[in-house]
Amino acid sequence: MQALQRAQLELIRLVIETLHAAEIRAWLFGGWGLDARIGRITREHGDVEFWVDRSDGDRSQETVVHLGATVLMTQPPEESCAFVWKDVPFSTAYFDRQADGTFTIQGRWSDWVFPAGSFGDDLGTLEGSTVPTMSAAGMLAMKEQYPRLRNGSPLRPKDITDIDALRDLIARHG
């Protein structure tokens, strides 16, 4: 395992444990989220991404900064917050719960809609650690909608691979 992967795994465990202790729920998504759902590391990842309920956004940022992370002023604050911790980039993105059970976000990506159940009790495993993850259906919706979004772009080869993996996970586990 490479040094960056070890540092990213340490960060994932630390952020999840610290937010949990502060009674803030966070869900891993993106490449690390998919790897957690699969139960093994499938490739290198450039960053680590967590979802947080918007109502916990400010508290989550304060909690993560208390860990020693530095806020990077690179993202619109209504959408997410980017950080760096020991040279490891990561972010927390914010979702809003809708009355119909779906989830949306604000800002440039307000046309993204995640299905009910996207942020529940789904767990994944990374190197023996159990971590809360966005549901496979939620991650699949993210990937499939992305090219059609107002600010979307064509899928990359890794996105197509991820879509296939997510469809397979859903077919096998629901």
PALUMNU-486766 format. One record per residue: residue number from 1; x, y, z of N, C-alpha, C, CB in turn. Coordinates in Angstrom, 2 decimals. Atoms other than C-alpha are relative to their C-alpha. Last residue first. Glycine has a CB too. Layout:
# residues N
 num  n.east n.north    n.up ca.east ca.north   ca.up  c.east c.north    c.up cb.east cb.north   cb.up
 NUM       X       Y       Z       X        Y       Z       X       Y       Z       X        Y       Z
...
***
This chain:
# residues 174
 num  n.east n.north    n.up ca.east ca.north   ca.up  c.east c.north    c.up cb.east cb.north   cb.up
 174    1.18   -0.86   -0.10  -30.07    -4.76   -3.59    0.27    1.41    0.33   -0.90    -0.53    1.00
 173    0.37   -0.28   -1.38  -27.13    -6.99   -2.78   -1.24    0.86    0.18    1.12     0.66    0.68
 172   -0.35    1.07   -0.96  -26.11    -8.75   -5.99   -0.57    0.22    1.39    1.50    -0.12    0.10
 171    0.58    1.27    0.47  -27.87    -6.57   -8.58    0.24   -1.13    1.00    0.60    -0.38   -1.38
 170    1.47   -0.08   -0.19  -27.07    -3.43   -6.60   -0.66   -1.30   -0.42   -0.59     1.18   -0.80
 169    0.27    0.03   -1.44  -23.38    -4.35   -6.35   -1.51   -0.01    0.27    0.64     1.22    0.70
 168   -0.25    1.37   -0.45  -23.25    -5.16  -10.10   -0.30   -0.14    1.51    1.47    -0.40   -0.30
 167    1.12    0.82    0.50  -24.87    -1.83  -10.97    0.15   -1.45    0.45   -0.07     0.06   -1.54
 166    1.18   -0.32   -0.81  -22.34    -0.09   -8.72   -1.22   -0.80   -0.46   -0.31     1.50   -0.08
 165   -0.19    0.60   -1.33  -19.39    -1.88  -10.36   -1.22    0.25    0.88    1.26     0.57    0.67
 164    0.12    1.45    0.13  -20.65    -1.05  -13.88    0.11   -0.68    1.36    1.08    -0.54   -0.95
 163    1.42    0.28    0.28  -21.19     2.59  -12.91   -0.22   -1.50   -0.12   -0.46     0.72   -1.29
 162    0.75   -0.12   -1.26  -17.70     2.71  -11.34   -1.48   -0.32   -0.20    0.15     1.41    0.57
 161   -0.35    1.18   -0.81  -16.09     1.41  -14.56   -0.77    0.01    1.32    1.52    -0.03    0.28
 160    0.69    1.12    0.67  -17.97     4.06  -16.55    0.28   -1.30    0.76    0.46    -0.12   -1.48
 159    1.42   -0.12   -0.32  -16.84     6.72  -14.07   -0.79   -1.17   -0.60   -0.57     1.34   -0.51
 158    0.19    0.53   -1.36  -13.22     5.48  -14.31   -1.46    0.11    0.43    0.90     0.76    1.00
 157   -0.07    1.47   -0.03  -13.36     5.94  -18.12   -0.22   -0.57    1.40    1.34    -0.47   -0.53
 156   -1.38    0.44    0.20  -14.50     9.55  -17.67    0.01   -1.52    0.01    0.95     0.59    1.11
 155   -0.58    0.95   -0.94  -18.15    10.50  -18.10    1.43   -0.33   -0.39   -0.85    -1.28    0.06
 154    0.01    1.42    0.36  -18.93    13.55  -20.17    0.66   -0.87    1.07    0.72    -0.20   -1.34
 153   -0.91    0.21    1.13  -19.51    16.83  -18.35   -0.02   -1.49   -0.34    1.46     0.50    0.32
 152   -0.65    1.30    0.14  -21.99    18.20  -15.87    0.96   -0.02   -1.18   -1.03    -1.09   -0.16
 151   -1.45   -0.21   -0.02  -22.77    21.84  -15.14    0.78   -1.30   -0.13    0.40     0.70    1.28
 150   -0.27   -1.33    0.56  -26.48    21.74  -16.09    1.51    0.27   -0.09   -0.67     1.09    0.86
 149    0.18   -1.16   -0.87  -26.54    18.05  -15.27    0.37    1.29   -0.72    0.84    -0.15    1.26
 148    1.21   -0.74    0.39  -26.94    15.43  -17.99   -0.25    1.24    0.85   -1.21    -0.92    0.09
 147   -0.15   -0.58    1.35  -23.38    14.03  -17.78   -1.19    0.85   -0.45    0.21    -1.11   -1.00
 146   -1.04   -1.00    0.18  -23.66    13.72  -13.97    0.11    0.56   -1.43    1.30    -0.58    0.39
 145    0.54   -1.33    0.26  -27.00    11.93  -13.74    1.06    0.99   -0.46   -0.69     0.53    1.23
 144    0.85    0.02    1.20  -25.63     8.39  -14.11   -0.54    1.38   -0.36   -1.16    -0.97    0.20
 143   -0.78    0.27    1.21  -22.73     8.92  -11.70   -0.87    0.10   -1.26    0.66    -1.38    0.08
 142   -0.97   -1.09    0.21  -24.75    10.55   -8.94    0.71   -0.17   -1.33    1.03     0.04    1.16
 141    0.76   -1.16    0.48  -27.63     8.07   -9.35    0.94    1.19   -0.26   -1.08     0.40    1.02
 140    0.32    0.26    1.40  -25.13     5.21   -9.02   -0.78    1.17   -0.60   -0.81    -1.31   -0.14
 139   -1.22   -0.23    0.78  -23.74     6.73   -5.82   -0.25   -0.25   -1.49    1.13    -0.91    0.50
 138   -0.30   -1.43    0.00  -27.25     6.98   -4.38    1.23    0.32   -0.84    0.20     0.50    1.42
 137    0.98   -0.64    0.90  -28.15     3.42   -5.42    0.23    1.50   -0.08   -1.43    -0.28    0.48
 136   -0.41    0.31    1.38  -24.90     2.14   -3.85   -0.96    0.65   -0.99    0.06    -1.54   -0.23
 135    0.50    1.25    0.55  -25.89     3.89   -0.63    0.51   -0.20   -1.43   -1.54    -0.03    0.02
 134    1.19   -0.29    0.80  -23.65     6.66    0.68   -0.45   -1.32   -0.59    0.29     1.09   -1.12
 133   -0.15   -0.40    1.39  -21.18     5.13    3.07   -1.35    0.40   -0.59    0.62    -1.15   -0.83
 132    1.28   -0.31    0.63  -20.76     4.71    6.80    0.24    0.51   -1.42   -0.80     1.04    0.83
 131    0.25   -1.43    0.20  -17.38     3.15    7.63   -1.38    0.20   -0.62    1.09     0.64   -0.90
 130    1.34   -0.21    0.51  -16.35    -0.22    9.05   -0.27    1.49   -0.07   -1.06    -0.73    0.89
 129    0.79   -1.03   -0.69  -12.60    -0.61    9.43   -1.36    0.14   -0.68    0.74     1.36    0.01
 128    0.46    0.45   -1.31  -10.89    -3.87    8.44   -0.80    1.01    0.79    1.16    -0.38    0.79
 127   -1.13    0.50   -0.78   -8.90    -2.42    5.55   -0.39   -0.33    1.43    1.12     1.01    0.00
 126   -1.30   -0.35    0.58  -11.91    -0.47    4.29    1.10   -0.49    0.93    0.13     1.54   -0.24
 125   -1.19    0.42   -0.73  -15.38    -1.83    4.95    1.24    0.38   -0.78   -0.03    -1.51    0.27
 124   -1.00    0.64    0.83  -18.73    -0.40    3.95    1.19   -0.35    0.86    0.42     0.91   -1.18
 123   -1.38    0.06   -0.47  -21.84     0.51    5.85    0.87   -0.67   -1.05    0.09    -0.75    1.34
 122   -0.89    0.84    0.80  -25.30     1.61    4.81    1.43    0.09    0.50   -0.07     0.40   -1.48
 121   -0.89    0.76   -0.88  -27.33     3.10    7.67    0.92   -0.93   -0.77   -0.82    -0.81    0.99
 120    0.64    0.80   -1.03  -29.08     5.79    5.71    1.05   -0.66    0.87   -0.92    -1.04   -0.61
 119   -0.74   -0.28   -1.23  -28.02     8.54    3.39   -0.70   -0.68    1.16    0.12     1.53    0.25
 118   -1.41   -0.25    0.35  -29.03     7.50   -0.13    0.86    0.20    1.23    0.10     1.22   -0.90
 117   -0.89    1.05   -0.49  -32.24     5.96    1.23    1.47    0.23   -0.31   -0.42    -1.30   -0.57
 116    0.25    0.30   -1.41  -34.53     8.11   -0.89    0.91   -1.15    0.41   -1.52    -0.36    0.26
 115    1.20    0.73   -0.42  -32.93     8.77   -4.25   -0.12   -0.14    1.51    0.00    -1.36   -0.61
 114   -0.39    1.33   -0.46  -30.40    11.52   -4.97   -1.22   -0.72    0.56    1.12     0.08    1.06
 113    0.97    0.55   -0.95  -31.35    14.53   -7.06    0.44   -1.42    0.34   -1.47     0.03   -0.58
 112   -0.30    1.36   -0.41  -28.78    16.70   -8.87   -1.03   -0.44    1.02    1.44    -0.13    0.58
 111    0.84    0.91    0.79  -30.33    19.82  -10.43    0.32   -1.47    0.26    0.18     0.31   -1.49
 110    1.35    0.08   -0.56  -28.94    22.00   -7.62   -0.94   -0.88   -0.82   -0.59     1.39    0.11
 109    0.49    1.37    0.22  -25.38    21.22   -8.73   -1.43   -0.19    0.51    0.93    -1.00    0.68
 108   -0.18    0.40    1.40  -24.05    24.77   -9.18   -0.64   -1.34   -0.33    1.46    -0.06   -0.32
 107   -1.08   -0.55    0.81  -25.44    25.86   -5.84    0.01   -0.52   -1.42    1.30    -0.30    0.64
 106    0.16   -1.37    0.46  -27.53    23.76   -3.51    1.15    0.40   -0.92   -0.09     0.96    1.19
 105   -1.08   -0.87   -0.46  -27.86    20.03   -2.99   -0.23    1.39   -0.58    1.39    -0.56   -0.40
 104   -0.52   -0.92    1.01  -30.73    17.60   -3.22    1.16    0.78    0.61   -1.12     0.97   -0.51
 103   -1.01   -0.93   -0.49  -31.99    14.54   -1.35    0.48    0.87   -1.15    1.19    -0.75    0.65
 102   -1.19   -0.16    0.82  -35.06    12.39   -1.83    0.93    1.03    0.62   -0.39     0.41   -1.45
 101   -1.02    0.99   -0.34  -37.48    11.37    0.90    1.25    0.08   -0.83   -0.58    -1.36   -0.13
 100    0.32    1.27    0.66  -40.54    13.16   -0.56    1.04   -1.10    0.27   -0.13     0.21   -1.49
  99    1.21    0.59   -0.59  -40.22    16.00    1.98   -0.35   -1.36   -0.61   -1.18     0.94   -0.17
  98    1.25   -0.51    0.56  -36.66    16.76    0.84   -1.18   -0.76    0.59    0.01    -0.13   -1.55
  97    1.08    1.01    0.02  -33.46    16.29    2.82   -1.27    0.66   -0.52   -0.24    -0.61    1.43
  96    1.25   -0.44   -0.63  -30.68    18.74    1.90   -1.03   -1.12   -0.14   -0.53     1.34   -0.63
  95    1.26    0.36    0.63  -27.12    17.66    1.13   -1.16    0.54    0.81   -0.12    -1.54   -0.16
  94    1.21   -0.13   -0.79  -23.76    19.21    1.96   -1.25   -0.36   -0.80   -0.13     1.41    0.55
  93    1.05   -0.59    0.83  -20.35    18.22    0.67   -1.29   -0.07    0.78   -0.12    -0.73   -1.40
  92    1.33    0.34   -0.47  -17.40    17.60    3.00   -0.98    0.76   -0.91   -0.21     0.36    1.53
  91    1.08   -0.99   -0.02  -14.00    17.58    1.41   -1.24   -0.57    0.67   -0.34     0.45   -1.42
  90    1.32    0.62   -0.18  -10.63    15.91    1.39   -1.04    1.09    0.05   -0.04    -0.86    1.30
  89    1.19   -0.80    0.28   -7.03    16.63    0.41   -1.28   -0.80    0.25    0.02     0.50   -1.44
  88    1.07    0.83    0.59   -4.26    14.74    2.22   -1.21    0.89   -0.25   -0.37    -1.21    0.93
  87   -0.16    0.08    1.46   -1.10    16.85    2.79   -1.04   -0.88   -0.68    1.38    -0.52   -0.32
  86   -1.27    0.72    0.24   -1.26    16.21    6.56    0.20   -0.28   -1.49    0.03    -1.33    0.80
  85   -0.47    0.49   -1.29   -4.91    17.35    6.55    1.24   -0.85   -0.27   -1.11    -0.83    0.77
  84   -1.20    0.82    0.12   -6.20    19.43    3.65    0.43   -0.34    1.42    1.15     0.76   -0.79
  83   -0.99   -0.04   -1.07   -9.71    20.76    3.45    1.27   -0.69   -0.47   -0.55    -0.67    1.29
  82   -1.21    0.78    0.28  -12.47    21.53    0.98    1.00    0.23    1.11    0.60     0.38   -1.38
  81   -1.20   -0.59   -0.57  -15.89    22.69    2.15    1.16   -0.93   -0.30   -0.16     0.25    1.54
  80   -0.95    0.89   -0.68  -19.07    22.02    0.25    1.12    0.81    0.63    0.56    -1.03   -0.98
  79   -0.12    1.34    0.59  -22.03    23.37   -1.69    0.85   -0.95    0.84    0.59     0.10   -1.37
  78    1.32    0.64   -0.05  -23.30    26.51    0.09    0.06   -1.44   -0.53   -1.01     0.81   -0.81
  77    0.35    0.49   -1.33  -19.68    27.46    0.86   -1.38   -0.64    0.10    0.08     1.11    0.98
  76    1.10   -0.85   -0.47  -18.72    27.68   -2.85   -0.51   -0.55    1.34   -1.16     0.08   -1.06
  75    1.34    0.45    0.34  -15.48    25.69   -3.00   -1.04    1.02    0.44   -0.29    -1.36    0.62
  74    0.08    0.32    1.43  -11.80    26.68   -3.12   -1.41   -0.35   -0.47    0.92    -1.13   -0.32
  73    1.10   -0.83    0.49  -11.34    28.43    0.24   -0.18   -0.19   -1.52    0.24     1.49    0.33
  72   -0.43   -0.57    1.27   -9.21    25.60    1.59   -1.18    0.76   -0.58    0.52    -1.11   -1.00
  71    1.05   -0.29    0.98   -9.90    24.90    5.25    0.65    0.62   -1.24   -1.09     0.96    0.60
  70    0.02   -1.38    0.46   -6.93    23.44    7.11   -1.09    0.16   -1.04    1.38     0.43   -0.56
  69    0.19   -0.22    1.43   -7.32    20.21    9.05   -0.03    1.49   -0.30   -1.30    -0.69   -0.51
  68   -1.23   -0.46    0.62   -5.85    19.99   12.54   -0.10    0.17   -1.51    1.10    -0.94    0.31
  67   -0.90    1.14    0.20   -8.48    17.89   14.24    1.35    0.42   -0.57   -0.63    -1.03   -0.92
  66   -0.55    0.32   -1.32  -10.16    21.10   15.48    0.96   -1.19   -0.06   -1.14    -0.29    0.99
  65   -1.09   -0.96   -0.22  -10.57    22.04   11.82    0.66   -0.27    1.34   -0.53     1.46   -0.07
  64   -1.12    0.45    0.82  -12.61    18.86   11.36    1.20    0.94    0.15   -0.43    -0.09   -1.48
  63   -0.52    1.23   -0.58  -14.90    19.73   14.26    1.23   -0.48   -0.76   -1.08    -1.09   -0.01
  62   -0.70   -0.34   -1.24  -15.40    23.32   13.10    0.67   -1.23    0.61   -0.97     0.62    1.02
  61   -1.20   -0.74    0.37  -16.27    22.13    9.58    0.82    0.35    1.24   -0.38     1.29   -0.77
  60   -0.95    0.97    0.55  -18.68    19.51   10.91    1.31    0.70   -0.38   -0.60    -0.73   -1.24
  59   -0.59    0.78   -1.11  -20.36    22.10   13.12    1.02   -1.01   -0.52   -1.09    -0.72    0.79
  58   -0.91   -0.87   -0.75  -20.87    24.44   10.16    0.69   -0.76    1.13   -0.76     1.20    0.57
  57   -1.13   -0.50    0.77  -22.29    21.71    7.93    1.00    0.83    0.79   -0.49     0.81   -1.14
  56   -1.22    0.27   -0.77  -24.49    19.88   10.44    1.25    0.59   -0.67    0.18    -1.50    0.18
  55    0.24   -0.51   -1.36  -27.80    21.29    9.13    1.21   -0.22    0.90   -1.24    -0.66    0.61
  54   -0.27   -1.44   -0.05  -26.43    20.74    5.61   -0.18    0.56    1.41   -0.93     0.75   -0.97
  53    1.26   -0.74    0.05  -26.42    16.98    6.22    0.32    1.49    0.17   -1.01    -0.50    1.10
  52    0.48   -0.41   -1.32  -22.88    15.76    5.61   -1.32    0.72   -0.21    1.05     0.91    0.76
  51    1.26   -0.75   -0.01  -21.49    13.88    2.60   -0.36    0.29    1.45   -1.15    -0.78   -0.72
  50    1.04    0.35   -0.95  -17.82    12.87    2.68   -1.24    0.85   -0.28    0.48     0.20    1.46
  49    1.21   -0.82    0.00  -15.16    12.86   -0.03   -1.05   -0.56    0.97   -0.59     0.09   -1.42
  48    1.00    0.71   -0.80  -11.55    11.68    0.07   -1.20    0.92    0.10    0.55    -0.40    1.44
  47    0.52   -0.68   -1.18   -9.04    12.78   -2.54   -0.98   -0.91    0.72   -0.67     1.33   -0.37
  46   -0.61   -1.31   -0.15   -6.89    11.73   -5.49   -0.44    0.73    1.25   -0.30     0.83   -1.18
  45    1.00   -1.08   -0.07   -7.76     8.05   -5.24    0.71    1.31    0.27   -1.06    -0.29    1.11
  44   -0.45   -1.18   -0.72   -5.63     5.08   -6.30   -1.09    1.06   -0.06    1.33     0.54   -0.60
  43   -0.89   -0.89    0.77   -7.43     1.94   -7.41    0.47    1.13    0.91   -0.74     0.58   -1.26
  42   -0.05    0.39    1.42   -9.60    -0.99   -6.29    0.95    0.84   -0.83   -1.37     0.09   -0.58
  41   -0.51   -1.14    0.77   -9.21    -0.88   -2.51    0.19   -0.45   -1.45    1.35     0.54    0.60
  40   -1.45    0.03    0.26  -11.37    -3.58   -0.97    0.38    1.23   -0.82    0.41    -1.31   -0.75
  39   -0.72    0.65   -1.08  -14.82    -4.08    0.56    1.49   -0.14   -0.23   -0.57    -1.33    0.24
  38   -0.55    1.23    0.58  -16.92    -3.35   -2.54    0.75   -0.79    1.07    0.94     0.32   -1.18
  37    1.15    0.85    0.31  -18.99    -0.80   -0.59    0.46   -1.34   -0.56   -0.95     0.70   -1.01
  36    0.55    0.49   -1.27  -15.80     0.63    0.93   -1.19   -0.92   -0.24   -0.42     1.19    0.90
  35   -0.90    1.04   -0.51  -14.22     0.84   -2.53   -0.50   -0.57    1.33    1.41     0.57    0.18
  34    0.21    1.21    0.79  -17.29     2.69   -3.78    0.91   -1.13    0.49    0.24     0.27   -1.50
  33    1.30    0.54   -0.37  -17.07     5.20   -0.96   -0.31   -1.29   -0.73   -1.09     1.01   -0.26
  32   -0.16    0.69   -1.27  -13.34     5.63   -1.56   -1.33   -0.59    0.48    0.57     0.94    1.05
  31   -0.78    1.23    0.18  -14.01     6.41   -5.21    0.20   -0.78    1.27    1.33     0.33   -0.58
  30   -1.07   -0.08    0.98  -16.75     8.92   -4.49    0.73   -1.34   -0.08    0.98     1.13    0.36
  29    0.47    0.23    1.38  -18.73     8.65   -1.26    1.17    0.15   -0.96   -1.14     0.98   -0.39
  28   -1.05    0.02    1.00  -18.15     8.40    2.49   -0.63   -0.22   -1.37    1.04    -1.11    0.33
  27    0.02    1.16    0.88  -21.14     9.28    4.64    1.10    0.15   -1.03   -1.38    -0.16   -0.68
  26   -0.68   -0.25    1.27  -21.05    11.63    7.61    0.03   -1.30   -0.78    1.45     0.56    0.21
  25   -0.10    1.12    0.93  -23.24    11.80   10.70    0.68    0.45   -1.28   -1.40    -0.59   -0.31
  24    0.21   -0.47    1.37  -22.52    14.39   13.34    0.19   -1.20   -0.91    1.00     1.17   -0.38
  23    1.38    0.29    0.40  -22.91    13.34   16.98   -0.36    0.65   -1.35   -0.97     0.49    1.07
  22    0.69   -1.30   -0.10  -19.60    15.00   17.98   -1.47   -0.12   -0.41    0.71     1.04   -0.88
  21   -0.08   -0.41   -1.40  -18.16    11.52   18.70   -0.71    1.34    0.23    1.46     0.11    0.43
  20    0.92    0.84   -0.76  -19.41    10.46   15.25    0.00    0.41    1.47    0.39    -1.49   -0.14
  19    1.35   -0.52    0.26  -17.64    13.43   13.67   -1.03   -0.82    0.78   -0.31    -0.04   -1.51
  18    0.12   -1.31   -0.64  -14.39    12.41   15.36   -1.38    0.60   -0.22    1.07     0.95   -0.53
  17    0.04    0.14   -1.46  -14.68     8.72   14.50   -0.26    1.33    0.69    1.32    -0.60    0.50
  16    1.22    0.71   -0.38  -15.61     9.37   10.84   -0.11   -0.11    1.52   -0.02    -1.42   -0.64
  15    1.14   -0.89    0.24  -12.89    12.00   10.41   -1.29   -0.68    0.44   -0.08     0.39   -1.49
  14   -0.03   -1.12   -0.94  -10.19     9.85   12.04   -1.22    0.91   -0.16    1.27     0.80   -0.19
  13    0.31    0.49   -1.35  -11.07     6.65   10.17   -0.10    1.16    1.00    1.07    -1.01    0.47
  12    1.38    0.49    0.02  -11.17     8.43    6.80   -0.41   -0.45    1.39   -0.16    -1.16   -1.02
  11    0.90   -1.15    0.00   -7.96    10.35    7.57   -1.45   -0.45    0.05    0.24     0.86   -1.25
  10   -0.08   -0.59   -1.34   -6.07     7.17    8.46   -0.96    1.18    0.12    1.45     0.45    0.31
   9    0.73    0.91   -0.89   -7.31     5.56    5.24    0.02    0.51    1.44    0.59    -1.41   -0.06
   8    1.43   -0.17    0.28   -6.16     8.60    3.26   -0.84   -0.90    0.90   -0.29    -0.30   -1.48
   7    0.41   -1.28   -0.59   -2.74     8.53    4.95   -1.49    0.25   -0.23    0.83     1.15   -0.60
   6   -0.02    0.17   -1.47   -2.32     4.82    4.17   -0.48    1.28    0.68    1.44    -0.36    0.50
   5    1.15    0.83   -0.38   -3.41     5.44    0.57   -0.06   -0.20    1.51    0.06    -1.36   -0.71
   4    1.21   -0.81    0.13   -0.94     8.31    0.23   -1.23   -0.80    0.40   -0.15     0.52   -1.43
   3    0.08   -0.93   -1.13    1.92     6.19    1.63   -1.27    0.85   -0.07    1.23     0.90    0.04
   2   -0.77   -1.23    0.11    1.29     3.43   -0.91   -0.23    0.91    1.21   -0.36     0.74   -1.29
   1    0.84   -1.17    0.00    0.00     0.00    0.00    0.89    1.25    0.00   -0.96    -0.01    1.22
***
